[in-house]
Every structure is written in structure tokens, then in C-alpha cells.
Amino acid sequence: MEMFVNYAPVIVVVLMFLIQERIVVTPEQLEKKHREILNEVEKRFATQNSFEDLKNQFTEMKDKIDKIYDCLILQ
């Protein structure tokens, strides 16, 4: 314990430097940044569900076009 008391001013200065330079973040700051990242990702990228829905719609359109093409060829 005496060792910590002797080096307490150095430890405080180092900790203050780390906090000031934002090398160490608080859980609050981390949560805020996490929300910002999630919002940005949500705006830029499609979700898996919307991608699957779009894929199914393209498949349905392809099937309908194939049916129309088959009807035109047979007539």
C-alpha cells in the first residue's frame, strides 16, 4: 500500500492524461458511440429481412415474365 501512496501523484497525472486524450472512455461515452454507429449502419445498409423480401419479389417477377414468354412462344 505504501508503494501506491508514494506513486499516487504520478498515477493521478497518468490517469488524467488518459482521460483528457480520450484514450480511456466511460461506459456512457461508449454507449453513445455505439448508438451513433447503429444509426449510421441502419441508414446506409439494408437489413437481412428487407434483402430477402426483395429477392423473393425478383423471383416472383422472373416467374411471371417466364410465363408471359412461354405464352407468347406457344401462340
Secondary structure as UniProt FT lines:
FT   HELIX           2..20
FT   TURN            21..22
FT   HELIX           27..44
FT   HELIX           48..74
//
